[in-house]
Amino acid sequence: MDQIFGFGVFPLFIVTIAAYFGYRIIRYKGLRGALFGAEIRKTVGEVEGARLGPIRTILRVHVLGPDNMSGKNVGLEFVAKSFASYQMMPVALSRAETATLMALLQQANQQ
């Protein structure tokens, strides 16, 4: 009985997870859109951070589509690249959160 449970449930779990992410990739037109939970309508620009040895960091700003359920309109994509690695972290912000971030960045820039 344990073998049937172990061999039947785990593959079903893996197939379910793969189908879920496949659906999101198709719905939001790409892997990055799937991670943001919304279609990326436009990439506004990017800023490259200071290099830390072989590590290169990039911040990309995206306009997200109106079809997301959370009401987030701006997407920030933090990317860290090195010789053998690639790491991406998406952050979705609403208009109010974006205004707060802009105010904090301006305040930090003035000091």
mmCIF file of the C-alpha atoms, coordinates in Angstrom:
data_MODEL
# 
_entry.id   MODEL 
# 
loop_
_atom_site.group_PDB 
_atom_site.id 
_atom_site.type_symbol 
_atom_site.label_atom_id 
_atom_site.label_alt_id 
_atom_site.label_comp_id 
_atom_site.label_asym_id 
_atom_site.label_entity_id 
_atom_site.label_seq_id 
_atom_site.pdbx_PDB_ins_code 
_atom_site.Cartn_x 
_atom_site.Cartn_y 
_atom_site.Cartn_z 
_atom_site.occupancy 
_atom_site.B_iso_or_equiv 
_atom_site.pdbx_formal_charge 
_atom_site.auth_seq_id 
_atom_site.auth_comp_id 
_atom_site.auth_asym_id 
_atom_site.auth_atom_id 
_atom_site.pdbx_PDB_model_num 
ATOM 1   C CA . MET A 1 1   ? 0.000  0.000  0.000   1.00 0.00 ? 1   MET A CA 1 
ATOM 2   C CA . ASP A 1 2   ? 2.850  2.407  0.805   1.00 0.00 ? 2   ASP A CA 1 
ATOM 3   C CA . GLN A 1 3   ? 4.396  1.835  -2.624  1.00 0.00 ? 3   GLN A CA 1 
ATOM 4   C CA . ILE A 1 4   ? 1.144  2.652  -4.407  1.00 0.00 ? 4   ILE A CA 1 
ATOM 5   C CA . PHE A 1 5   ? 0.766  5.844  -2.382  1.00 0.00 ? 5   PHE A CA 1 
ATOM 6   C CA . GLY A 1 6   ? 4.392  6.864  -2.847  1.00 0.00 ? 6   GLY A CA 1 
ATOM 7   C CA . PHE A 1 7   ? 4.544  6.151  -6.579  1.00 0.00 ? 7   PHE A CA 1 
ATOM 8   C CA . GLY A 1 8   ? 1.085  7.510  -7.378  1.00 0.00 ? 8   GLY A CA 1 
ATOM 9   C CA . VAL A 1 9   ? 0.886  10.761 -5.433  1.00 0.00 ? 9   VAL A CA 1 
ATOM 10  C CA . PHE A 1 10  ? 4.350  12.210 -6.056  1.00 0.00 ? 10  PHE A CA 1 
ATOM 11  C CA . PRO A 1 11  ? 4.148  12.117 -9.887  1.00 0.00 ? 11  PRO A CA 1 
ATOM 12  C CA . LEU A 1 12  ? 0.624  13.529 -9.704  1.00 0.00 ? 12  LEU A CA 1 
ATOM 13  C CA . PHE A 1 13  ? 1.924  16.359 -7.511  1.00 0.00 ? 13  PHE A CA 1 
ATOM 14  C CA . ILE A 1 14  ? 4.763  17.112 -9.970  1.00 0.00 ? 14  ILE A CA 1 
ATOM 15  C CA . VAL A 1 15  ? 2.400  17.067 -12.970 1.00 0.00 ? 15  VAL A CA 1 
ATOM 16  C CA . THR A 1 16  ? -0.020 19.397 -11.166 1.00 0.00 ? 16  THR A CA 1 
ATOM 17  C CA . ILE A 1 17  ? 2.727  21.910 -10.353 1.00 0.00 ? 17  ILE A CA 1 
ATOM 18  C CA . ALA A 1 18  ? 4.083  21.779 -13.930 1.00 0.00 ? 18  ALA A CA 1 
ATOM 19  C CA . ALA A 1 19  ? 0.575  22.276 -15.365 1.00 0.00 ? 19  ALA A CA 1 
ATOM 20  C CA . TYR A 1 20  ? -0.032 25.258 -13.058 1.00 0.00 ? 20  TYR A CA 1 
ATOM 21  C CA . PHE A 1 21  ? 3.193  27.013 -14.091 1.00 0.00 ? 21  PHE A CA 1 
ATOM 22  C CA . GLY A 1 22  ? 2.625  26.111 -17.739 1.00 0.00 ? 22  GLY A CA 1 
ATOM 23  C CA . TYR A 1 23  ? -0.814 27.716 -17.573 1.00 0.00 ? 23  TYR A CA 1 
ATOM 24  C CA . ARG A 1 24  ? 0.621  30.881 -15.971 1.00 0.00 ? 24  ARG A CA 1 
ATOM 25  C CA . ILE A 1 25  ? 3.396  31.104 -18.587 1.00 0.00 ? 25  ILE A CA 1 
ATOM 26  C CA . ILE A 1 26  ? 0.848  30.892 -21.402 1.00 0.00 ? 26  ILE A CA 1 
ATOM 27  C CA . ARG A 1 27  ? -1.651 33.244 -19.728 1.00 0.00 ? 27  ARG A CA 1 
ATOM 28  C CA . TYR A 1 28  ? 0.870  35.977 -18.890 1.00 0.00 ? 28  TYR A CA 1 
ATOM 29  C CA . LYS A 1 29  ? 2.901  35.531 -22.108 1.00 0.00 ? 29  LYS A CA 1 
ATOM 30  C CA . GLY A 1 30  ? 6.231  34.413 -20.676 1.00 0.00 ? 30  GLY A CA 1 
ATOM 31  C CA . LEU A 1 31  ? 8.110  33.277 -17.618 1.00 0.00 ? 31  LEU A CA 1 
ATOM 32  C CA . ARG A 1 32  ? 8.706  36.777 -16.243 1.00 0.00 ? 32  ARG A CA 1 
ATOM 33  C CA . GLY A 1 33  ? 5.024  37.625 -16.632 1.00 0.00 ? 33  GLY A CA 1 
ATOM 34  C CA . ALA A 1 34  ? 4.139  34.410 -14.826 1.00 0.00 ? 34  ALA A CA 1 
ATOM 35  C CA . LEU A 1 35  ? 6.414  35.356 -11.935 1.00 0.00 ? 35  LEU A CA 1 
ATOM 36  C CA . PHE A 1 36  ? 4.868  38.838 -11.700 1.00 0.00 ? 36  PHE A CA 1 
ATOM 37  C CA . GLY A 1 37  ? 1.341  37.457 -12.062 1.00 0.00 ? 37  GLY A CA 1 
ATOM 38  C CA . ALA A 1 38  ? 0.592  39.889 -14.894 1.00 0.00 ? 38  ALA A CA 1 
ATOM 39  C CA . GLU A 1 39  ? 1.536  40.473 -18.494 1.00 0.00 ? 39  GLU A CA 1 
ATOM 40  C CA . ILE A 1 40  ? 4.507  42.802 -18.978 1.00 0.00 ? 40  ILE A CA 1 
ATOM 41  C CA . ARG A 1 41  ? 3.161  45.522 -21.288 1.00 0.00 ? 41  ARG A CA 1 
ATOM 42  C CA . LYS A 1 42  ? 6.334  47.581 -21.505 1.00 0.00 ? 42  LYS A CA 1 
ATOM 43  C CA . THR A 1 43  ? 9.846  47.658 -20.083 1.00 0.00 ? 43  THR A CA 1 
ATOM 44  C CA . VAL A 1 44  ? 10.499 51.265 -19.097 1.00 0.00 ? 44  VAL A CA 1 
ATOM 45  C CA . GLY A 1 45  ? 14.229 50.883 -18.559 1.00 0.00 ? 45  GLY A CA 1 
ATOM 46  C CA . GLU A 1 46  ? 16.990 49.400 -16.476 1.00 0.00 ? 46  GLU A CA 1 
ATOM 47  C CA . VAL A 1 47  ? 19.739 50.561 -14.150 1.00 0.00 ? 47  VAL A CA 1 
ATOM 48  C CA . GLU A 1 48  ? 22.952 48.632 -13.669 1.00 0.00 ? 48  GLU A CA 1 
ATOM 49  C CA . GLY A 1 49  ? 24.302 48.572 -10.148 1.00 0.00 ? 49  GLY A CA 1 
ATOM 50  C CA . ALA A 1 50  ? 27.923 48.548 -9.052  1.00 0.00 ? 50  ALA A CA 1 
ATOM 51  C CA . ARG A 1 51  ? 29.811 45.374 -9.868  1.00 0.00 ? 51  ARG A CA 1 
ATOM 52  C CA . LEU A 1 52  ? 30.883 43.293 -6.915  1.00 0.00 ? 52  LEU A CA 1 
ATOM 53  C CA . GLY A 1 53  ? 33.722 41.256 -8.382  1.00 0.00 ? 53  GLY A CA 1 
ATOM 54  C CA . PRO A 1 54  ? 32.232 38.915 -10.961 1.00 0.00 ? 54  PRO A CA 1 
ATOM 55  C CA . ILE A 1 55  ? 28.647 39.674 -9.885  1.00 0.00 ? 55  ILE A CA 1 
ATOM 56  C CA . ARG A 1 56  ? 26.638 42.083 -12.032 1.00 0.00 ? 56  ARG A CA 1 
ATOM 57  C CA . THR A 1 57  ? 23.334 43.507 -10.730 1.00 0.00 ? 57  THR A CA 1 
ATOM 58  C CA . ILE A 1 58  ? 20.541 45.036 -12.788 1.00 0.00 ? 58  ILE A CA 1 
ATOM 59  C CA . LEU A 1 59  ? 17.230 46.633 -11.823 1.00 0.00 ? 59  LEU A CA 1 
ATOM 60  C CA . ARG A 1 60  ? 14.548 46.657 -14.536 1.00 0.00 ? 60  ARG A CA 1 
ATOM 61  C CA . VAL A 1 61  ? 11.283 48.601 -14.346 1.00 0.00 ? 61  VAL A CA 1 
ATOM 62  C CA . HIS A 1 62  ? 8.196  47.211 -16.113 1.00 0.00 ? 62  HIS A CA 1 
ATOM 63  C CA . VAL A 1 63  ? 4.639  48.399 -16.694 1.00 0.00 ? 63  VAL A CA 1 
ATOM 64  C CA . LEU A 1 64  ? 2.330  45.498 -15.840 1.00 0.00 ? 64  LEU A CA 1 
ATOM 65  C CA . GLY A 1 65  ? -0.872 44.708 -17.674 1.00 0.00 ? 65  GLY A CA 1 
ATOM 66  C CA . PRO A 1 66  ? -4.311 45.469 -16.301 1.00 0.00 ? 66  PRO A CA 1 
ATOM 67  C CA . ASP A 1 67  ? -5.293 41.787 -16.047 1.00 0.00 ? 67  ASP A CA 1 
ATOM 68  C CA . ASN A 1 68  ? -3.611 41.105 -12.708 1.00 0.00 ? 68  ASN A CA 1 
ATOM 69  C CA . MET A 1 69  ? -5.869 40.470 -9.737  1.00 0.00 ? 69  MET A CA 1 
ATOM 70  C CA . SER A 1 70  ? -3.759 42.297 -7.162  1.00 0.00 ? 70  SER A CA 1 
ATOM 71  C CA . GLY A 1 71  ? -3.968 45.780 -8.679  1.00 0.00 ? 71  GLY A CA 1 
ATOM 72  C CA . LYS A 1 72  ? -0.201 46.034 -9.003  1.00 0.00 ? 72  LYS A CA 1 
ATOM 73  C CA . ASN A 1 73  ? 0.785  48.272 -11.933 1.00 0.00 ? 73  ASN A CA 1 
ATOM 74  C CA . VAL A 1 74  ? 4.587  48.483 -11.699 1.00 0.00 ? 74  VAL A CA 1 
ATOM 75  C CA . GLY A 1 75  ? 7.016  45.588 -11.701 1.00 0.00 ? 75  GLY A CA 1 
ATOM 76  C CA . LEU A 1 76  ? 10.583 45.771 -10.418 1.00 0.00 ? 76  LEU A CA 1 
ATOM 77  C CA . GLU A 1 77  ? 12.902 42.993 -11.563 1.00 0.00 ? 77  GLU A CA 1 
ATOM 78  C CA . PHE A 1 78  ? 16.106 42.556 -9.571  1.00 0.00 ? 78  PHE A CA 1 
ATOM 79  C CA . VAL A 1 79  ? 18.696 40.487 -11.469 1.00 0.00 ? 79  VAL A CA 1 
ATOM 80  C CA . ALA A 1 80  ? 22.074 39.235 -10.232 1.00 0.00 ? 80  ALA A CA 1 
ATOM 81  C CA . LYS A 1 81  ? 24.345 37.531 -12.771 1.00 0.00 ? 81  LYS A CA 1 
ATOM 82  C CA . SER A 1 82  ? 27.737 35.930 -12.465 1.00 0.00 ? 82  SER A CA 1 
ATOM 83  C CA . PHE A 1 83  ? 29.771 33.375 -14.375 1.00 0.00 ? 83  PHE A CA 1 
ATOM 84  C CA . ALA A 1 84  ? 27.687 30.333 -13.450 1.00 0.00 ? 84  ALA A CA 1 
ATOM 85  C CA . SER A 1 85  ? 24.502 31.765 -11.956 1.00 0.00 ? 85  SER A CA 1 
ATOM 86  C CA . TYR A 1 86  ? 21.446 33.854 -12.719 1.00 0.00 ? 86  TYR A CA 1 
ATOM 87  C CA . GLN A 1 87  ? 19.089 35.023 -10.019 1.00 0.00 ? 87  GLN A CA 1 
ATOM 88  C CA . MET A 1 88  ? 15.905 37.048 -10.588 1.00 0.00 ? 88  MET A CA 1 
ATOM 89  C CA . MET A 1 89  ? 13.499 38.418 -8.003  1.00 0.00 ? 89  MET A CA 1 
ATOM 90  C CA . PRO A 1 90  ? 10.246 40.077 -9.123  1.00 0.00 ? 90  PRO A CA 1 
ATOM 91  C CA . VAL A 1 91  ? 8.460  42.711 -7.028  1.00 0.00 ? 91  VAL A CA 1 
ATOM 92  C CA . ALA A 1 92  ? 5.057  44.077 -8.065  1.00 0.00 ? 92  ALA A CA 1 
ATOM 93  C CA . LEU A 1 93  ? 3.943  47.471 -6.721  1.00 0.00 ? 93  LEU A CA 1 
ATOM 94  C CA . SER A 1 94  ? 0.675  49.383 -6.742  1.00 0.00 ? 94  SER A CA 1 
ATOM 95  C CA . ARG A 1 95  ? 0.563  53.073 -7.666  1.00 0.00 ? 95  ARG A CA 1 
ATOM 96  C CA . ALA A 1 96  ? 0.604  54.112 -4.003  1.00 0.00 ? 96  ALA A CA 1 
ATOM 97  C CA . GLU A 1 97  ? 3.550  51.820 -3.214  1.00 0.00 ? 97  GLU A CA 1 
ATOM 98  C CA . THR A 1 98  ? 5.388  53.189 -6.271  1.00 0.00 ? 98  THR A CA 1 
ATOM 99  C CA . ALA A 1 99  ? 4.850  56.778 -5.082  1.00 0.00 ? 99  ALA A CA 1 
ATOM 100 C CA . THR A 1 100 ? 6.199  55.848 -1.636  1.00 0.00 ? 100 THR A CA 1 
ATOM 101 C CA . LEU A 1 101 ? 9.261  54.218 -3.213  1.00 0.00 ? 101 LEU A CA 1 
ATOM 102 C CA . MET A 1 102 ? 9.894  57.289 -5.380  1.00 0.00 ? 102 MET A CA 1 
ATOM 103 C CA . ALA A 1 103 ? 9.693  59.570 -2.329  1.00 0.00 ? 103 ALA A CA 1 
ATOM 104 C CA . LEU A 1 104 ? 12.122 57.366 -0.400  1.00 0.00 ? 104 LEU A CA 1 
ATOM 105 C CA . LEU A 1 105 ? 14.579 57.292 -3.318  1.00 0.00 ? 105 LEU A CA 1 
ATOM 106 C CA . GLN A 1 106 ? 14.425 61.100 -3.656  1.00 0.00 ? 106 GLN A CA 1 
ATOM 107 C CA . GLN A 1 107 ? 14.958 61.479 0.085   1.00 0.00 ? 107 GLN A CA 1 
ATOM 108 C CA . ALA A 1 108 ? 17.971 59.142 0.005   1.00 0.00 ? 108 ALA A CA 1 
ATOM 109 C CA . ASN A 1 109 ? 19.383 60.970 -3.031  1.00 0.00 ? 109 ASN A CA 1 
ATOM 110 C CA . GLN A 1 110 ? 19.250 64.355 -1.230  1.00 0.00 ? 110 GLN A CA 1 
ATOM 111 C CA . GLN A 1 111 ? 21.275 63.165 1.766   1.00 0.00 ? 111 GLN A CA 1 
# 
